[in-house]
Amino acid sequence: MMKQFLRVKQIADQKFQRSDKNGVLTEELNAAERRVDLIKESCYASGKKLSTCMQRLVQDSSDRKFSKKIPEAALAQCMEEWGLSLGENSILGMTLVDYARVQEALANDLLTYKVQVEENVVEPLQNILNIDINKVMKYRKQLFKLTSDMESAKMRYQSALRSSQQATGNGAAAAAAKVQLLKEEAEDITSRADQCRDSLTAEMFNLISREPEMSQLFVKLCQLQLEYHKKAFYMLESALPELKAQISSCPYQPVFGVSLKEHLKVTKREIATVIETCVCWLLETAMEEEGLFRIGGSMIKIKKMKSAFDAGFQHLIEEDRDPHNVAGVLKLYLRSLPEPLLTFELYDQWMNAAVEADHDTRLRALWSVVNSLPEAHLKNLRYLIKFLAKLCKNSDVNKMSVQNISIVIGPNLLWPPVEECALGMNMTATNLHSSIVDTLITYVDWFFPGG
């Protein structure tokens, strides 16, 4: 196991160099890159010390005189150092710091649990190093090569351009053709470099967003130790729920795929981060954008922004000036919720209200369902519908009427419970979903009075 970690360290040190990145990434992305390096080093260092503990556990655990010298004490020190390096804004850092105290207390009373720890902690940690961090390294290497090629292509283009300006007669036409060819080549390489940079950014943010998952590995280590350290039972039993509670309550964790109630509780917000950030951005810059929410954005840009939100770098949305990408992220967030914004519990009530034949009866029935929503869902629905109603007021310019908006947003706000999905949604159900959203937007001030 030690040899494997040393090999990973050697590969990482060879390829994780910064010298070729200056000027390629923004200041914010360089900060993210440094964060990735810290994650790599903390995972590697903690994994190395943990592997050492497994090798020397038996002979040292019974010798109380050397309690300060055994690998477990070194592991605690290592965790604390790297946890402090990551800082208070890192859930992984906070977990490492807090668990370092637990590990130090356990140093005097350890038993052999080598096999269990290797299978449940060391190997997953090594997989992160071998797989996830290697992805980042691969894109870094590609970006360096593409950047170098891009600079070379630009120089060739500039040289040819100067030559063409001096050419005369038949030579001028040939020179102009060459200039055009080199210009297209430079533009192509620049485009590929931009795509590679976006891929690298997405992978870095994805790795950062997995800090809670990495932290859970140390929680798992705590669980294994709890099984084998009966004499330290009270201490471990107290530490484990505290570690879990810290991770679950920390605001620096993913937001996509997390229940709305849990996200709002952790972040102490009333409106979900993704909803508020995207809506505010679109309100300021995209209310007249044609086909907003209907025209799809760039999948790689949307993935980058999703990763940025999950990693706590949502302010980087300002770097993307394409409204369709921002709208795509908002739709993806709504669809990624474990439970739709209109909830599974009220699904049948929504559908029953939507099929009421009489207009006034239908409005009253929908009003009743709206006001049956949990408070968190009601506030976020109100916020979103108010925005969509403003968007529709510019339909003459953006071509997004109430009906068009309802068709593209409806499936992201309401869908049947899991057990019903196996039968598939027919067109009638889909139309009813859109009809519900259509009515909410049309009568927005009646359903949601106030500003």
Solvent accessible surface area in square Angstrom, and as a share of the most:
residue,aa,sasa,rsa
1,M,64,0.28
2,M,41,0.18
3,K,172,0.73
4,Q,88,0.39
5,F,0,0.00
6,L,84,0.42
7,R,124,0.45
8,V,15,0.08
9,K,53,0.23
10,Q,88,0.39
11,I,45,0.23
12,A,3,0.03
13,D,55,0.28
14,Q,111,0.49
15,K,96,0.41
16,F,15,0.06
17,Q,91,0.41
18,R,82,0.30
19,S,98,0.63
20,D,42,0.22
21,K,6,0.03
22,N,127,0.65
23,G,79,0.76
24,V,19,0.11
25,L,11,0.06
26,T,62,0.36
27,E,146,0.65
28,E,66,0.29
29,L,11,0.05
30,N,34,0.18
31,A,37,0.29
32,A,0,0.00
33,E,1,0.01
34,R,118,0.43
35,R,46,0.17
36,V,0,0.00
37,D,19,0.10
38,L,53,0.26
39,I,0,0.00
40,K,8,0.03
41,E,37,0.17
42,S,2,0.01
43,C,1,0.01
44,Y,17,0.06
45,A,16,0.12
46,S,0,0.00
47,G,0,0.00
48,K,65,0.28
49,K,73,0.31
50,L,2,0.01
51,S,2,0.02
52,T,35,0.20
53,C,1,0.00
54,M,6,0.03
55,Q,94,0.42
56,R,101,0.37
57,L,3,0.02
58,V,99,0.57
59,Q,111,0.49
60,D,23,0.12
61,S,22,0.14
62,S,90,0.58
63,D,46,0.24
64,R,129,0.47
65,K,167,0.71
66,F,81,0.34
67,S,16,0.10
68,K,155,0.66
69,K,144,0.61
70,I,2,0.01
71,P,7,0.04
72,E,2,0.01
73,A,18,0.14
74,A,38,0.29
75,L,0,0.00
76,A,4,0.03
77,Q,110,0.49
78,C,11,0.06
79,M,1,0.00
80,E,73,0.33
81,E,90,0.41
82,W,63,0.22
83,G,1,0.01
84,L,118,0.59
85,S,60,0.39
86,L,16,0.08
87,G,28,0.27
88,E,145,0.65
89,N,95,0.49
90,S,1,0.00
91,I,2,0.01
92,L,1,0.00
93,G,1,0.01
94,M,48,0.22
95,T,0,0.00
96,L,1,0.01
97,V,20,0.12
98,D,47,0.24
99,Y,0,0.00
100,A,2,0.02
101,R,143,0.52
102,V,15,0.09
103,Q,0,0.00
104,E,94,0.42
105,A,59,0.45
106,L,0,0.00
107,A,5,0.04
108,N,68,0.35
109,D,27,0.14
110,L,4,0.02
111,L,97,0.48
112,T,77,0.45
113,Y,2,0.01
114,K,75,0.32
115,V,91,0.53
116,Q,62,0.27
117,V,0,0.00
118,E,35,0.16
119,E,103,0.46
120,N,52,0.27
121,V,0,0.00
122,V,0,0.00
123,E,78,0.35
124,P,40,0.25
125,L,1,0.00
126,Q,22,0.10
127,N,75,0.38
128,I,7,0.03
129,L,2,0.01
130,N,50,0.26
131,I,95,0.48
132,D,23,0.12
133,I,1,0.01
134,N,56,0.29
135,K,90,0.38
136,V,1,0.00
137,M,7,0.03
138,K,102,0.43
139,Y,48,0.18
140,R,2,0.01
141,K,133,0.56
142,Q,78,0.35
143,L,0,0.00
144,F,98,0.41
145,K,127,0.54
146,L,25,0.12
147,T,23,0.13
148,S,55,0.35
149,D,48,0.25
150,M,18,0.08
151,E,85,0.38
152,S,39,0.25
153,A,1,0.01
154,K,83,0.35
155,M,129,0.58
156,R,106,0.39
157,Y,40,0.15
158,Q,82,0.36
159,S,52,0.34
160,A,10,0.07
161,L,53,0.26
162,R,140,0.51
163,S,65,0.42
164,S,21,0.14
165,Q,135,0.60
166,Q,151,0.67
167,A,33,0.26
168,T,115,0.67
169,G,64,0.62
170,N,145,0.74
171,G,39,0.37
172,A,35,0.27
173,A,71,0.55
174,A,68,0.53
175,A,19,0.15
176,A,57,0.44
177,A,65,0.50
178,K,117,0.50
179,V,16,0.09
180,Q,92,0.41
181,L,120,0.60
182,L,20,0.10
183,K,81,0.34
184,E,88,0.40
185,E,64,0.29
186,A,9,0.07
187,E,96,0.43
188,D,76,0.39
189,I,13,0.07
190,T,39,0.23
191,S,50,0.32
192,R,109,0.40
193,A,0,0.00
194,D,64,0.33
195,Q,101,0.45
196,C,9,0.06
197,R,49,0.18
198,D,14,0.07
199,S,19,0.12
200,L,0,0.00
201,T,2,0.01
202,A,2,0.02
203,E,22,0.10
204,M,0,0.00
205,F,1,0.01
206,N,55,0.28
207,L,3,0.01
208,I,5,0.02
209,S,12,0.08
210,R,55,0.20
211,E,2,0.01
212,P,17,0.11
213,E,82,0.37
214,M,0,0.00
215,S,0,0.00
216,Q,77,0.34
217,L,23,0.12
218,F,3,0.01
219,V,2,0.01
220,K,72,0.31
221,L,0,0.00
222,C,0,0.00
223,Q,53,0.24
224,L,8,0.04
225,Q,0,0.00
226,L,33,0.16
227,E,102,0.46
228,Y,58,0.22
229,H,2,0.01
230,K,140,0.59
231,K,167,0.71
232,A,16,0.12
233,F,91,0.38
234,Y,175,0.66
235,M,54,0.24
236,L,0,0.00
237,E,83,0.37
238,S,41,0.27
239,A,10,0.07
240,L,24,0.12
241,P,74,0.47
242,E,119,0.53
243,L,6,0.03
244,K,81,0.34
245,A,56,0.43
246,Q,43,0.19
247,I,8,0.04
248,S,57,0.37
249,S,65,0.42
250,C,5,0.03
251,P,67,0.42
252,Y,91,0.34
253,Q,33,0.15
254,P,39,0.24
255,V,10,0.06
256,F,16,0.07
257,G,42,0.40
258,V,35,0.20
259,S,42,0.27
260,L,5,0.02
261,K,152,0.64
262,E,78,0.35
263,H,6,0.03
264,L,15,0.07
265,K,158,0.67
266,V,16,0.09
267,T,32,0.19
268,K,180,0.76
269,R,82,0.30
270,E,109,0.49
271,I,25,0.13
272,A,0,0.00
273,T,12,0.07
274,V,1,0.00
275,I,0,0.00
276,E,58,0.26
277,T,32,0.19
278,C,0,0.00
279,V,2,0.01
280,C,52,0.31
281,W,10,0.03
282,L,0,0.00
283,L,64,0.32
284,E,143,0.64
285,T,69,0.40
286,A,2,0.02
287,M,26,0.12
288,E,113,0.51
289,E,58,0.26
290,E,93,0.42
291,G,0,0.00
292,L,0,0.00
293,F,1,0.00
294,R,119,0.44
295,I,78,0.39
296,G,63,0.60
297,G,23,0.22
298,S,44,0.29
299,M,150,0.67
300,I,60,0.30
301,K,61,0.26
302,I,13,0.07
303,K,102,0.43
304,K,30,0.13
305,M,6,0.02
306,K,64,0.27
307,S,9,0.06
308,A,5,0.04
309,F,6,0.02
310,D,11,0.05
311,A,11,0.08
312,G,36,0.35
313,F,22,0.09
314,Q,59,0.26
315,H,93,0.41
316,L,18,0.09
317,I,5,0.02
318,E,97,0.43
319,E,84,0.38
320,D,11,0.06
321,R,150,0.55
322,D,57,0.29
323,P,16,0.10
324,H,22,0.10
325,N,4,0.02
326,V,0,0.00
327,A,1,0.01
328,G,11,0.11
329,V,0,0.00
330,L,0,0.00
331,K,49,0.21
332,L,63,0.32
333,Y,0,0.00
334,L,0,0.00
335,R,104,0.38
336,S,35,0.22
337,L,6,0.03
338,P,72,0.46
339,E,59,0.27
340,P,0,0.00
341,L,0,0.00
342,L,0,0.00
343,T,3,0.02
344,F,46,0.19
345,E,148,0.66
346,L,11,0.05
347,Y,13,0.05
348,D,89,0.46
349,Q,85,0.38
350,W,0,0.00
351,M,30,0.13
352,N,95,0.49
353,A,4,0.03
354,A,8,0.06
355,V,92,0.53
356,E,70,0.31
357,A,107,0.83
358,D,80,0.41
359,H,92,0.41
360,D,77,0.40
361,T,47,0.27
362,R,32,0.12
363,L,20,0.10
364,R,142,0.52
365,A,27,0.21
366,L,0,0.00
367,W,112,0.39
368,S,61,0.39
369,V,6,0.04
370,V,1,0.00
371,N,73,0.37
372,S,57,0.37
373,L,11,0.05
374,P,65,0.41
375,E,117,0.52
376,A,24,0.19
377,H,13,0.06
378,L,46,0.23
379,K,66,0.28
380,N,0,0.00
381,L,0,0.00
382,R,77,0.28
383,Y,58,0.22
384,L,0,0.00
385,I,0,0.00
386,K,32,0.13
387,F,4,0.02
388,L,0,0.00
389,A,11,0.09
390,K,104,0.44
391,L,0,0.00
392,C,13,0.08
393,K,166,0.70
394,N,46,0.24
395,S,33,0.21
396,D,127,0.66
397,V,77,0.45
398,N,0,0.00
399,K,105,0.44
400,M,0,0.00
401,S,42,0.27
402,V,40,0.23
403,Q,116,0.51
404,N,51,0.26
405,I,0,0.00
406,S,1,0.01
407,I,93,0.47
408,V,32,0.18
409,I,0,0.00
410,G,0,0.00
411,P,42,0.26
412,N,17,0.08
413,L,0,0.00
414,L,0,0.00
415,W,20,0.07
416,P,5,0.03
417,P,19,0.12
418,V,117,0.67
419,E,135,0.61
420,E,65,0.29
421,C,62,0.37
422,A,97,0.75
423,L,161,0.80
424,G,49,0.47
425,M,76,0.34
426,N,96,0.49
427,M,139,0.62
428,T,88,0.51
429,A,14,0.11
430,T,38,0.22
431,N,84,0.43
432,L,30,0.15
433,H,1,0.01
434,S,14,0.09
435,S,37,0.24
436,I,0,0.00
437,V,0,0.00
438,D,41,0.21
439,T,9,0.05
440,L,0,0.00
441,I,5,0.03
442,T,74,0.43
443,Y,74,0.28
444,V,17,0.10
445,D,101,0.53
446,W,118,0.41
447,F,7,0.03
448,F,5,0.02
449,P,96,0.60
450,G,57,0.54
451,G,97,0.93
